[in-house]
Amino acid sequence: MNRFKEDEVVKENEGSAQPVGDGGDGGSDGIDRRNFLGCMAWAGTGLLWSMVGGVPTSKLLAQTMKGGGGAPGKSAAGKVEDFSFVQISDCHVGFNKGANPDVTGTLKKAIDRANMAPAGMKAPDFMLHTGDITQNSKATEFDTASEVIKGFKGEVFYVPGEHDFIDDGVQYKLRFGKGSIGNGWYSYNHKGVHFVGLNNCVQVDAMGNMGDDQLKWLKADLAGQSHSTPIVVFAHIPLWMVYEKWGWGTKDGEQALAMLKPFGSVTVLNGHIHQVVQKVEGNVAFHTAMATAFPQPAPGTAPNPGPMMVPAGKLESALGVTKVKVVRGHNHLAVVDSTLAESV
């Protein structure tokens, strides 16, 4: 598996973003940094991400708390209700190196933030965890993570990361696999939105991978949904190719995305890369979340991916949670990324 070495720590200055032609490994790695950075929002500031006419717009989190958006319109699906949910990712309970010697402590802070709701807003209906709950798939790590996460005041839906499948998912499936299919995939409906949890962490050629059985199941699952139904897909490794050189993408992700294209509103939520990256292709909006454990370098700005050291007192500015709001009449969901360092 393409797991980073827990002793291999990247310093912050090795992981800073560099445009093409400004040094580093430049144009030799196949990434267009200017275009890539144009679709990124880095941790450190809470952003509200919404789509209007296919164009992404963002506002500071503090601004979004002062005023709402427009009045809700008629639902495309006819039955969608307004609600919000939370995403957390990459807790890595059991990691204890210099990048964050207290991952349990930062997970607790993330759960506290996930429970918060700005004045006048309802609490989130539930939480998604997009994998790497643990560092080494140990029973004690899962137990510790479960004890902390149960502090969230709502239901939690999980998908695994590669760090949760070191033992072929034995411990993960004992705790979180009940009711899932195959290697841990499943779907459910909530207030007019169809949610699909996938397992793409059983890697092939160092890339995320879904496999034929899961793809066949996904095709059958989506066949039962109207194309006007909003779809939210959540998985650990990005379904789209963020950075192939580091394995930051899913080998057969294009097959899954082709099945999603007929739907009018699709949101794909991932973790794995420990930083916020977002883009839109047609009616499909992609978003990766910050970790609650430690940041990783921007693609191509360090020799390898891995835990990134940040200056003392700055760690919580690089960790965070994602809150997602579903609003009737809006094709794309509003996504707010907020760091653990921010006040509400």
DRENVOKE-437565 format. One record per atom (N, C-alpha, C): residue in one letter; atom name; y, x, z. Coordinates in steps of 0.2 Angstrom, whole numbers. Layout:
N
   resn   name       Y       X       Z
      A     CA       Y       X       Z
...
***
This chain:
344
   resn   name       Y       X       Z
      M      N      -6       4       0
      M     CA       0       0       0
      M      C       6       4       0
      N      N      11       2      -3
      N     CA      18       6      -3
      N      C      22       5       3
      R      N      19       7       9
      R     CA      23       6      15
      R      C      27      12      16
      F      N      33      12      19
      F     CA      37      18      20
      F      C      34      21      26
      K      N      35      28      27
      K     CA      32      31      32
      K      C      37      30      38
      E      N      35      28      44
      E     CA      39      27      49
      E      C      43      33      52
      D      N      40      39      51
      D     CA      44      45      53
      D      C      49      47      48
      E      N      49      44      42
      E     CA      53      47      37
      E      C      60      42      37
      V      N      65      45      40
      V     CA      71      42      41
      V      C      77      44      36
      V      N      80      40      33
      V     CA      86      42      29
      V      C      92      41      32
      K      N      96      46      32
      K     CA     103      46      35
      K      C     107      42      31
      E      N     113      39      34
      E     CA     117      34      31
      E      C     120      37      25
      N      N     123      44      25
      N     CA     126      46      19
      N      C     121      48      13
      E      N     115      48      14
      E     CA     110      48       9
      E      C     109      41       6
      G      N     111      36       9
      G     CA     109      29       7
      G      C     115      26       4
      S      N     121      29       4
      S     CA     127      25       2
      S      C     127      24      -6
      A      N     130      19      -8
      A     CA     130      17     -15
      A      C     134      22     -19
      Q      N     132      24     -25
      Q     CA     136      28     -30
      Q      C     136      25     -37
      P      N     141      24     -40
      P     CA     141      22     -47
      P      C     139      27     -51
      V      N     137      25     -57
      V     CA     135      29     -63
      V      C     140      35     -64
      G      N     138      41     -64
      G     CA     142      46     -66
      G      C     146      49     -60
      D      N     144      47     -54
      D     CA     147      49     -48
      D      C     142      54     -44
      G      N     138      57     -47
      G     CA     133      61     -43
      G      C     127      57     -42
      G      N     122      60     -38
      G     CA     116      57     -36
      G      C     111      58     -42
      D      N     106      54     -43
      D     CA     102      54     -48
      D      C     104      50     -54
      G      N     110      47     -54
      G     CA     113      45     -60
      G      C     109      40     -64
      G      N     109      42     -71
      G     CA     106      38     -76
      G      C      99      39     -77
      S      N      96      44     -73
      S     CA      89      46     -74
      S      C      84      41     -72
      D      N      86      36     -68
      D     CA      81      31     -64
      D      C      81      24     -67
      G      N      85      23     -73
      G     CA      84      17     -76
      G      C      88      11     -73
      I      N      93      13     -69
      I     CA      96       7     -65
      I      C     104       8     -67
      D      N     107       2     -69
      D     CA     114       2     -71
      D      C     118       0     -65
      R      N     120       6     -61
      R     CA     123       4     -54
      R      C     129       0     -54
      R      N     133       0     -60
      R     CA     139      -4     -60
      R      C     137     -12     -60
      N      N     132     -13     -65
      N     CA     130     -20     -65
      N      C     126     -22     -59
      F      N     122     -17     -56
      F     CA     118     -19     -50
      F      C     123     -21     -44
      L      N     128     -16     -43
      L     CA     132     -17     -37
      L      C     136     -23     -38
      G      N     137     -26     -45
      G     CA     141     -32     -46
      G      C     138     -38     -44
      C      N     131     -38     -42
      C     CA     128     -44     -40
      C      C     125     -43     -33
      M      N     129     -38     -29
      M     CA     126     -36     -22
      M      C     132     -38     -17
      A      N     130     -40     -11
      A     CA     135     -41      -6
      A      C     132     -38       0
      W      N     135     -32       2
      W     CA     132     -28       7
      W      C     133     -31      14
      A      N     128     -29      19
      A     CA     129     -31      26
      A      C     135     -28      29
      G      N     138     -32      34
      G     CA     144     -30      37
      G      C     149     -35      37
      T      N     148     -40      33
      T     CA     153     -46      33
      T      C     149     -52      31
      G      N     150     -57      35
      G     CA     146     -64      33
      G      C     149     -67      27
      L      N     145     -69      23
      L     CA     147     -72      16
      L      C     144     -79      15
      L      N     148     -83      13
      L     CA     146     -90      11
      L      C     145     -89       3
      W      N     139     -90       1
      W     CA     137     -89      -6
      W      C     135     -96      -9
      S      N     139     -98     -14
      S     CA     138    -105     -17
      S      C     139    -104     -24
      M      N     136    -109     -28
      M     CA     136    -109     -35
      M      C     140    -115     -38
      V      N     145    -113     -42
      V     CA     149    -119     -45
      V      C     149    -118     -53
      G      N     146    -122     -56
      G     CA     145    -121     -64
      G      C     142    -115     -66
      G      N     137    -113     -62
      G     CA     134    -107     -63
      G      C     137    -100     -61
      V      N     143    -101     -58
      V     CA     147     -95     -56
      V      C     146     -94     -49
      P      N     144     -88     -47
      P     CA     144     -87     -39
      P      C     150     -85     -36
      T      N     152     -89     -31
      T     CA     158     -87     -27
      T      C     156     -86     -20
      S      N     160     -82     -16
      S     CA     159     -81      -9
      S      C     165     -81      -5
      K      N     165     -83       1
      K     CA     170     -83       6
      K      C     168     -79      12
      L      N     172     -77      16
      L     CA     171     -74      23
      L      C     168     -79      27
      L      N     163     -77      31
      L     CA     160     -82      36
      L      C     166     -85      40
      A      N     170     -82      42
      A     CA     176     -84      47
      A      C     179     -90      43
      Q      N     180     -89      36
      Q     CA     184     -94      33
      Q      C     180    -100      32
      T      N     173    -100      31
      T     CA     169    -105      30
      T      C     169    -110      36
      M      N     170    -107      42
      M     CA     170    -110      48
      M      C     176    -114      50
      K      N     181    -113      46
      K     CA     188    -117      47
      K      C     188    -123      43
      G      N     184    -123      37
      G     CA     184    -129      33
      G      C     178    -130      29
      G      N     177    -136      27
      G     CA     171    -137      23
      G      C     172    -138      16
      G      N     167    -140      12
      G     CA     168    -140       5
      G      C     170    -147       3
      G      N     169    -149      -3
      G     CA     170    -155      -6
      G      C     166    -161      -3
      A      N     167    -167      -5
      A     CA     163    -172      -3
      A      C     157    -172      -7
      P      N     151    -174      -3
      P     CA     145    -174      -7
      P      C     145    -179     -12
      G      N     141    -177     -18
      G     CA     141    -182     -23
      G      C     134    -185     -24
      K      N     132    -188     -29
      K     CA     126    -191     -30
      K      C     121    -186     -31
      S      N     115    -187     -27
      S     CA     110    -182     -27
      S      C     106    -183     -34
      A      N     104    -177     -37
      A     CA     101    -177     -43
      A      C      94    -180     -42
      A      N      91    -178     -36
      A     CA      84    -180     -35
      A      C      84    -187     -32
      G      N      90    -190     -29
      G     CA      90    -196     -27
      G      C      89    -197     -20
      K      N      85    -192     -17
      K     CA      83    -193     -10
      K      C      85    -187      -5
      V      N      89    -182      -8
      V     CA      90    -176      -4
      V      C      95    -178       1
      E      N      94    -176       7
      E     CA      98    -177      13
      E      C     101    -170      15
      D      N     108    -170      17
      D     CA     111    -164      19
      D      C     107    -161      25
      F      N     106    -154      25
      F     CA     103    -151      31
      F      C     104    -143      30
      S      N     102    -140      35
      S     CA     102    -132      35
      S      C      96    -129      38
      F      N      95    -123      36
      F     CA      89    -120      39
      F      C      91    -112      39
      V      N      87    -108      43
      V     CA      88    -101      44
      V      C      83     -97      41
      Q      N      85     -91      39
      Q     CA      80     -86      37
      Q      C      81     -80      41
      I      N      75     -77      43
      I     CA      75     -70      46
      I      C      70     -66      43
      S      N      70     -60      43
      S     CA      65     -56      39
      S      C      65     -49      43
      D      N      59     -46      42
      D     CA      58     -38      43
      D      C      60     -37      50
      C      N      56     -39      55
      C     CA      57     -38      62
      C      C      54     -31      64
      H      N      48     -30      61
      H     CA      45     -23      62
      H      C      43     -22      69
      V      N      41     -27      73
      V     CA      40     -26      80
      V      C      34     -21      81
      G      N      35     -16      85
      G     CA      31     -10      85
      G      C      34      -4      83
      F      N      39      -4      78
      F     CA      43       2      76
      F      C      47       4      82
      N      N      48      11      83
      N     CA      51      13      89
      N      C      55      20      87
      K      N      56      21      81
      K     CA      59      28      79
      K      C      67      27      79
      G      N      70      33      77
      G     CA      77      33      78
      G      C      82      28      75
      A      N      79      25      69
      A     CA      83      20      66
      A      C      85      14      70
      N      N      80      12      74
      N     CA      81       7      79
      N      C      75       8      85
      P      N      77      11      90
      P     CA      71      11      95
      P      C      70       5      99
      D      N      74      -1      98
      D     CA      73      -7     101
      D      C      73     -13      97
      V      N      68     -13      92
      V     CA      68     -19      87
      V      C      66     -25      91
      T      N      63     -25      96
      T     CA      62     -32     100
      T      C      69     -34     102
      G      N      73     -30     105
      G     CA      80     -32     107
      G      C      84     -35     101
      T      N      84     -32      96
      T     CA      88     -34      90
      T      C      85     -41      87
      L      N      78     -42      88
      L     CA      75     -48      86
      L      C      78     -54      91
      K      N      78     -52      97
      K     CA      80     -57     102
      K      C      88     -59     100
      K      N      92     -55      98
      K     CA      99     -56      96
      K      C      99     -60      90
      A      N      94     -59      85
      A     CA      94     -63      79
      A      C      92     -70      81
      I      N      87     -71      85
      I     CA      85     -78      87
      I      C      91     -81      90
      D      N      94     -78      95
      D     CA     100     -81      98
      D      C     105     -83      93
      R      N     107     -79      88
      R     CA     111     -81      82
      R      C     109     -87      78
      A      N     102     -87      77
      A     CA      99     -92      73
      A      C     100     -99      76
      N      N     100     -99      83
      N     CA     101    -105      86
      N      C     108    -108      86
      M      N     113    -103      85
      M     CA     120    -105      85
      M      C     122    -110      79
      A      N     126    -115      81
      A     CA     129    -119      75
      A      C     136    -119      77
      P      N     140    -118      71
      P     CA     148    -119      72
      P      C     150    -126      74
      A      N     155    -126      77
      A     CA     158    -133      80
      A      C     158    -138      74
      G      N     155    -144      76
      G     CA     155    -149      71
      G      C     149    -149      66
      M      N     145    -144      67
      M     CA     139    -143      62
      M      C     133    -144      66
      K      N     128    -147      63
      K     CA     121    -148      66
      K      C     117    -142      67
      A      N     113    -141      71
      A     CA     108    -136      72
      A      C     104    -135      66
      P      N     101    -129      64
      P     CA      97    -129      58
      P      C      90    -133      60
      D      N      88    -136      55
      D     CA      81    -140      55
      D      C      75    -135      57
      F      N      75    -129      54
      F     CA      69    -125      55
      F      C      71    -118      53
      M      N      66    -113      53
      M     CA      67    -106      51
      M      C      62    -104      47
      L      N      64    -100      42
      L     CA      59     -96      38
      L      C      59     -89      40
      H      N      53     -86      41
      H     CA      52     -79      42
      H      C      49     -76      36
      T      N      52     -72      32
      T     CA      50     -69      26
      T      C      46     -62      27
      G      N      43     -61      32
      G     CA      38     -56      32
      G      C      40     -50      36
      D      N      35     -45      36
      D     CA      35     -39      40
      D      C      37     -41      48
      I      N      33     -46      50
      I     CA      34     -47      57
      I      C      33     -41      62
      T      N      28     -38      60
      T     CA      26     -32      64
      T      C      26     -25      60
      Q      N      25     -20      63
      Q     CA      25     -13      60
      Q      C      18     -11      58
      N      N      13     -13      62
      N     CA       7     -10      61
      N      C       1     -15      61
      S      N       3     -22      61
      S     CA      -2     -27      61
      S      C      -6     -27      67
      K      N      -4     -24      73
      K     CA      -8     -24      79
      K      C      -7     -31      83
      A      N     -12     -33      86
      A     CA     -12     -39      90
      A      C      -6     -39      95
      T      N      -5     -34      98
      T     CA       0     -34     104
      T      C       7     -35     100
      E      N       8     -32      94
      E     CA      14     -33      91
      E      C      16     -40      89
      F      N      10     -43      86
      F     CA      11     -50      84
      F      C      12     -54      91
      D      N       9     -53      96
      D     CA      10     -56     102
      D      C      18     -56     105
      T      N      20     -50     104
      T     CA      27     -49     107
      T      C      32     -52     102
      A      N      31     -52      95
      A     CA      35     -55      91
      A      C      35     -63      92
      S      N      29     -66      93
      S     CA      28     -73      94
      S      C      32     -75     100
      E      N      31     -71     105
      E     CA      35     -73     112
      E      C      42     -73     111
      V      N      45     -69     107
      V     CA      52     -69     106
      V      C      54     -74     101
      I      N      51     -75      96
      I     CA      53     -80      90
      I      C      52     -87      93
      K      N      48     -88      98
      K     CA      47     -95     101
      K      C      53     -97     104
      G      N      58     -93     105
      G     CA      65     -95     108
      G      C      69     -98     103
      F      N      67     -99      96
      F     CA      70    -103      92
      F      C      69    -110      93
      K      N      75    -114      93
      K     CA      74    -121      94
      K      C      72    -125      88
      G      N      67    -124      85
      G     CA      64    -128      80
      G      C      58    -125      77
      E      N      55    -128      72
      E     CA      49    -126      69
      E      C      50    -119      65
      V      N      45    -115      64
      V     CA      46    -109      61
      V      C      40    -108      55
      F      N      42    -107      49
      F     CA      37    -106      44
      F      C      37     -99      42
      Y      N      31     -96      41
      Y     CA      30     -89      40
      Y      C      27     -87      33
      V      N      29     -82      30
      V     CA      25     -78      25
      V      C      24     -71      27
      P      N      18     -68      25
      P     CA      17     -61      27
      P      C      21     -56      23
      G      N      22     -50      26
      G     CA      24     -44      23
      G      C      18     -39      23
      E      N      19     -33      19
      E     CA      14     -29      19
      E      C      12     -25      25
      H      N      17     -25      30
      H     CA      16     -22      36
      H      C      11     -27      41
      D      N      11     -33      39
      D     CA       7     -38      42
      D      C       0     -39      39
      F      N      -1     -35      34
      F     CA      -8     -36      31
      F      C     -12     -29      30
      I      N     -10     -24      35
      I     CA     -13     -18      35
      I      C     -21     -19      37
      D      N     -22     -24      41
      D     CA     -29     -26      42
      D      C     -32     -32      38
      D      N     -29     -32      32
      D     CA     -31     -37      27
      D      C     -29     -44      29
      G      N     -24     -44      34
      G     CA     -21     -51      36
      G      C     -25     -54      42
      V      N     -30     -51      45
      V     CA     -34     -54      50
      V      C     -30     -57      56
      Q      N     -25     -53      59
      Q     CA     -21     -55      64
      Q      C     -16     -60      62
      Y      N     -13     -59      56
      Y     CA      -8     -63      54
      Y      C     -11     -70      53
      K      N     -17     -71      49
      K     CA     -20     -77      48
      K      C     -22     -81      54
      L      N     -24     -77      59
      L     CA     -26     -80      65
      L      C     -21     -84      68
      R      N     -14     -81      68
      R     CA      -9     -84      71
      R      C      -5     -89      66
      F      N      -4     -87      60
      F     CA       1     -91      56
      F      C      -2     -94      50
      G      N      -9     -93      49
      G     CA     -12     -95      42
      G      C     -15    -102      43
      K      N     -15    -105      48
      K     CA     -18    -112      49
      K      C     -14    -116      44
      G      N     -19    -120      40
      G     CA     -16    -125      35
      G      C     -14    -122      28
      S      N     -14    -115      28
      S     CA     -12    -112      22
      S      C     -18    -111      17
      I      N     -17    -109      11
      I     CA     -22    -109       6
      I      C     -23    -102       4
      G      N     -30    -100       2
      G     CA     -31     -93      -1
      G      C     -29     -88       4
      N      N     -25     -83       2
      N     CA     -22     -78       6
      N      C     -16     -79      10
      G      N     -14     -86      11
      G     CA      -9     -88      15
      G      C      -3     -91      11
      W      N      -4     -95       6
      W     CA       1     -98       2
      W      C       1    -106       4
      Y      N       6    -109       3
      Y     CA       7    -116       5
      Y      C      13    -119       3
      S      N      14    -126       3
      S     CA      20    -129       2
      S      C      21    -135       6
      Y      N      27    -137       7
      Y     CA      29    -143      11
      Y      C      35    -146       8
      N      N      37    -152      10
      N     CA      43    -156       8
      N      C      47    -157      14
      H      N      54    -157      13
      H     CA      58    -158      19
      H      C      65    -161      16
      K      N      66    -167      18
      K     CA      72    -171      16
      K      C      74    -170       9
      G      N      69    -171       4
      G     CA      70    -171      -3
      G      C      69    -165      -6
      V      N      68    -159      -2
      V     CA      68    -152      -5
      V      C      60    -150      -5
      H      N      58    -147     -10
      H     CA      51    -144     -10
      H      C      51    -137      -8
      F      N      48    -135      -3
      F     CA      47    -128      -1
      F      C      41    -125      -3
      V      N      41    -119      -5
      V     CA      34    -115      -7
      V      C      34    -108      -4
      G      N      29    -107       0
      G     CA      28    -101       3
      G      C      23     -97       0
      L      N      24     -91      -2
      L     CA      20     -87      -6
      L      C      18     -80      -3
      N      N      12     -78      -4
      N     CA      10     -71      -2
      N      C      10     -66      -8
      N      N      15     -62      -8
      N     CA      15     -57     -14
      N      C      15     -50     -11
      C      N      12     -49      -5
      C     CA      12     -42      -2
      C      C       6     -38      -2
      V      N       1     -41      -6
      V     CA      -5     -38      -7
      V      C      -4     -34     -14
      Q      N      -2     -28     -13
      Q     CA       1     -24     -19
      Q      C      -3     -21     -24
      V      N      -1     -21     -30
      V     CA      -5     -18     -35
      V      C       0     -13     -39
      D      N      -2      -7     -39
      D     CA       2      -1     -42
      D      C       9      -1     -39
      A      N       9      -1     -32
      A     CA      14      -1     -28
      A      C      20      -6     -29
      M      N      18     -12     -32
      M     CA      22     -17     -33
      M      C      20     -23     -30
      G      N      24     -28     -28
      G     CA      22     -35     -26
      G      C      17     -38     -31
      N      N      13     -42     -28
      N     CA       8     -45     -33
      N      C       6     -52     -30
      M      N       5     -57     -34
      M     CA       3     -64     -32
      M      C      -5     -65     -34
      G      N      -7     -63     -40
      G     CA     -14     -64     -42
      G      C     -15     -70     -45
      D      N     -20     -71     -49
      D     CA     -22     -77     -53
      D      C     -23     -83     -49
      D      N     -27     -82     -44
      D     CA     -28     -88     -40
      D      C     -22     -92     -37
      Q      N     -17     -88     -35
      Q     CA     -11     -90     -32
      Q      C      -6     -93     -37
      L      N      -6     -90     -43
      L     CA      -2     -92     -49
      L      C      -5     -99     -51
      K      N     -12    -100     -51
      K     CA     -15    -106     -53
      K      C     -13    -112     -48
      W      N     -13    -110     -42
      W     CA     -11    -115     -37
      W      C      -4    -117     -38
      L      N       0    -112     -39
      L     CA       8    -113     -40
      L      C       9    -118     -45
      K      N       6    -117     -51
      K     CA       6    -121     -57
      K      C       5    -128     -55
      A      N      -1    -129     -52
      A     CA      -3    -136     -50
      A      C       1    -139     -45
      D      N       4    -135     -40
      D     CA       8    -138     -35
      D      C      15    -140     -38
      L      N      18    -136     -43
      L     CA      24    -138     -46
      L      C      23    -144     -51
      A      N      17    -145     -53
      A     CA      16    -150     -58
      A      C      17    -157     -55
      G      N      16    -157     -48
      G     CA      17    -164     -45
      G      C      24    -165     -43
      Q      N      29    -161     -45
      Q     CA      36    -162     -43
      Q      C      40    -164     -49
      S      N      45    -168     -48
      S     CA      50    -170     -53
      S      C      54    -164     -54
      H      N      57    -163     -60
      H     CA      61    -157     -62
      H      C      68    -158     -59
      S      N      69    -164     -56
      S     CA      76    -165     -52
      S      C      75    -163     -45
      T      N      69    -162     -43
      T     CA      68    -160     -36
      T      C      70    -153     -34
      P      N      75    -152     -29
      P     CA      77    -145     -28
      P      C      71    -141     -25
      I      N      70    -135     -27
      I     CA      64    -130     -25
      I      C      67    -124     -21
      V      N      64    -123     -16
      V     CA      65    -117     -12
      V      C      59    -113     -12
      V      N      59    -107     -14
      V     CA      53    -102     -14
      V      C      54     -97      -9
      F      N      50     -95      -5
      F     CA      51     -89       0
      F      C      45     -85       0
      A      N      46     -78      -1
      A     CA      40     -73      -1
      A      C      43     -67       2
      H      N      39     -62       3
      H     CA      42     -56       6
      H      C      45     -52       1
      I      N      41     -49      -4
      I     CA      44     -45      -9
      I      C      48     -49     -14
      P      N      54     -46     -16
      P     CA      57     -50     -21
      P      C      53     -52     -27
      L      N      54     -58     -30
      L     CA      50     -60     -36
      L      C      53     -57     -42
      W      N      59     -55     -42
      W     CA      62     -52     -47
      W      C      63     -44     -46
      M      N      64     -41     -52
      M     CA      63     -33     -51
      M      C      70     -31     -49
      V      N      71     -29     -43
      V     CA      77     -26     -40
      V      C      77     -19     -42
      Y      N      72     -15     -40
      Y     CA      72      -8     -42
      Y      C      64      -6     -43
      E      N      62      -5     -49
      E     CA      55      -4     -50
      E      C      53       3     -48
      K      N      57       8     -48
      K     CA      55      15     -45
      K      C      53      15     -38
      W      N      56      10     -34
      W     CA      54      10     -27
      W      C      49       4     -26
      G      N      46       1     -31
      G     CA      42      -5     -30
      G      C      45     -11     -27
      W      N      52     -12     -28
      W     CA      55     -17     -26
      W      C      55     -23     -31
      G      N      50     -26     -32
      G     CA      49     -32     -36
      G      C      42     -34     -36
      T      N      40     -39     -40
      T     CA      33     -42     -40
      T      C      30     -41     -47
      K      N      25     -38     -48
      K     CA      22     -36     -54
      K      C      21     -42     -59
      D      N      18     -48     -56
      D     CA      17     -54     -60
      D      C      22     -59     -58
      G      N      28     -57     -55
      G     CA      33     -62     -53
      G      C      36     -66     -59
      E      N      36     -63     -65
      E     CA      39     -67     -71
      E      C      35     -73     -73
      Q      N      29     -73     -71
      Q     CA      24     -78     -73
      Q      C      26     -84     -68
      A      N      27     -82     -62
      A     CA      30     -88     -57
      A      C      36     -90     -59
      L      N      41     -86     -61
      L     CA      48     -88     -62
      L      C      48     -92     -68
      A      N      44     -91     -73
      A     CA      43     -95     -79
      A      C      41    -103     -77
      M      N      37    -103     -72
      M     CA      35    -110     -70
      M      C      41    -114     -67
      L      N      46    -110     -64
      L     CA      51    -113     -60
      L      C      57    -115     -65
      K      N      58    -112     -71
      K     CA      64    -113     -75
      K      C      65    -120     -77
      P      N      60    -124     -78
      P     CA      62    -131     -79
      P      C      65    -135     -74
      F      N      65    -133     -68
      F     CA      68    -136     -62
      F      C      76    -135     -62
      G      N      80    -140     -60
      G     CA      87    -140     -60
      G      C      90    -136     -55
      S      N      86    -135     -49
      S     CA      89    -131     -44
      S      C      83    -127     -40
      V      N      84    -121     -41
      V     CA      79    -116     -38
      V      C      82    -111     -34
      T      N      80    -110     -28
      T     CA      82    -105     -24
      T      C      76    -100     -22
      V      N      77     -94     -23
      V     CA      71     -89     -21
      V      C      74     -84     -16
      L      N      71     -85     -10
      L     CA      73     -81      -4
      L      C      67     -76      -2
      N      N      69     -69      -2
      N     CA      65     -64       0
      N      C      68     -59       5
      G      N      63     -55       7
      G     CA      65     -49      12
      G      C      64     -43       9
      H      N      60     -38      13
      H     CA      57     -32      11
      H      C      62     -26      10
      I      N      68     -28       7
      I     CA      72     -22       5
      I      C      78     -21      10
      H      N      78     -25      15
      H     CA      82     -24      21
      H      C      90     -24      20
      Q      N      92     -28      15
      Q     CA      99     -28      13
      Q      C     100     -34       8
      V      N     106     -37       8
      V     CA     108     -43       4
      V      C     109     -41      -3
      V      N     105     -44      -8
      V     CA     106     -43     -15
      V      C     105     -50     -18
      Q      N     109     -52     -22
      Q     CA     109     -59     -25
      Q      C     111     -59     -32
      K      N     108     -63     -36
      K     CA     110     -64     -43
      K      C     107     -71     -45
      V      N     110     -74     -51
      V     CA     108     -80     -53
      V      C     106     -79     -61
      E      N     101     -83     -62
      E     CA      99     -83     -69
      E      C      97     -91     -71
      G      N     102     -94     -74
      G     CA     101    -101     -76
      G      C     102    -105     -70
      N      N      97    -109     -68
      N     CA      97    -113     -62
      N      C      93    -110     -57
      V      N      91    -104     -57
      V     CA      88    -100     -52
      V      C      92     -95     -48
      A      N      93     -96     -42
      A     CA      97     -91     -38
      A      C      92     -87     -33
      F      N      94     -81     -34
      F     CA      89     -76     -30
      F      C      93     -73     -24
      H      N      90     -72     -18
      H     CA      94     -69     -13
      H      C      89     -66      -8
      T      N      90     -59      -6
      T     CA      86     -56      -2
      T      C      90     -55       5
      A      N      87     -55      10
      A     CA      90     -55      17
      A      C      90     -48      20
      M      N      95     -47      25
      M     CA      95     -42      29
      M      C      89     -42      34
      A      N      87     -36      37
      A     CA      82     -36      42
      A      C      85     -37      49
      T      N      81     -38      53
      T     CA      83     -38      60
      T      C      81     -32      64
      A      N      78     -27      60
      A     CA      75     -21      63
      A      C      80     -15      61
      F      N      81     -13      55
      F     CA      85      -8      52
      F      C      86      -8      45
      P      N      92      -5      43
      P     CA      93      -6      36
      P      C      89      -1      32
      Q      N      89      -1      25
      Q     CA      87       3      20
      Q      C      92       5      16
      P      N      91      11      12
      P     CA      97      13       7
      P      C      97       9       1
      A      N     103       9      -2
      A     CA     104       5      -8
      A      C      99       9     -13
      P      N      97       5     -18
      P     CA      92       7     -23
      P      C      95      13     -27
      G      N      91      18     -27
      G     CA      92      24     -31
      G      C      97      29     -27
      T      N      99      28     -21
      T     CA     104      32     -18
      T      C     101      37     -13
      A      N      95      37     -12
      A     CA      91      41      -8
      A      C      84      43     -11
      P      N      81      49      -9
      P     CA      75      50     -13
      P      C      70      45     -12
      N      N      69      41      -7
      N     CA      64      36      -6
      N      C      67      31      -2
      P      N      64      25      -2
      P     CA      66      20       3
      P      C      63      21      10
      G      N      66      18      15
      G     CA      64      19      22
      G      C      69      18      27
      P      N      68      18      33
      P     CA      73      16      39
      P      C      79      21      38
      M      N      85      18      38
      M     CA      91      22      37
      M      C      95      22      44
      M      N      96      28      46
      M     CA     100      29      52
      M      C     107      27      50
      V      N     111      24      55
      V     CA     118      23      55
      V      C     121      25      61
      P      N     128      26      61
      P     CA     131      29      67
      P      C     130      25      73
      A      N     131      28      78
      A     CA     130      25      85
      A      C     135      19      85
      G      N     132      13      88
      G     CA     136       7      88
      G      C     137       3      82
      K      N     134       5      76
      K     CA     135       2      70
      K      C     129      -2      68
      L      N     123      -1      71
      L     CA     117      -4      69
      L      C     117     -11      68
      E      N     120     -15      73
      E     CA     120     -22      73
      E      C     125     -25      67
      S      N     129     -21      64
      S     CA     133     -22      58
      S      C     129     -22      52
      A      N     123     -19      52
      A     CA     118     -19      46
      A      C     112     -23      47
      L      N     112     -27      52
      L     CA     106     -32      53
      L      C     109     -39      54
      G      N     105     -44      52
      G     CA     108     -50      53
      G      C     103     -56      51
      V      N     105     -62      50
      V     CA     101     -68      49
      V      C     105     -71      43
      T      N     101     -76      40
      T     CA     104     -80      34
      T      C     103     -87      36
      K      N     109     -91      35
      K     CA     109     -98      36
      K      C     110    -101      29
      V      N     106    -106      28
      V     CA     106    -110      21
      V      C     107    -117      22
      K      N     112    -120      18
      K     CA     114    -127      19
      K      C     112    -130      12
      V      N     109    -136      13
      V     CA     108    -140       7
      V      C     112    -146       7
      V      N     116    -147       2
      V     CA     121    -152       1
      V      C     120    -157      -5
      R      N     120    -163      -4
      R     CA     119    -168      -9
      R      C     123    -166     -15
      G      N     121    -166     -21
      G     CA     125    -166     -27
      G      C     127    -159     -29
      H      N     124    -154     -25
      H     CA     126    -147     -27
      H      C     119    -144     -30
      N      N     120    -141     -36
      N     CA     114    -138     -39
      N      C     111    -132     -35
      H      N     115    -128     -32
      H     CA     113    -122     -28
      H      C     115    -123     -21
      L      N     110    -120     -17
      L     CA     111    -120     -10
      L      C     117    -115      -8
      A      N     120    -117      -2
      A     CA     125    -112       1
      A      C     122    -108       6
      V      N     123    -101       5
      V     CA     119     -96       9
      V      C     125     -92      13
      V      N     124     -92      19
      V     CA     129     -88      23
      V      C     125     -82      27
      D      N     126     -76      25
      D     CA     124     -70      29
      D      C     128     -68      34
      S      N     126     -67      40
      S     CA     130     -65      46
      S      C     126     -59      49
      T      N     130     -54      51
      T     CA     127     -49      55
      T      C     127     -50      62
      L      N     123     -46      66
      L     CA     122     -47      73
      L      C     128     -45      77
      A      N     132     -41      73
      A     CA     138     -39      77
      A      C     144     -44      77
      E      N     144     -49      72
      E     CA     149     -54      72
      E      C     149     -59      77
      S      N     155     -61      79
      S     CA     156     -67      84
      S      C     156     -73      80
      V      N     154     -78      83
      V     CA     153     -85      80
      V      C     159     -89      82
***
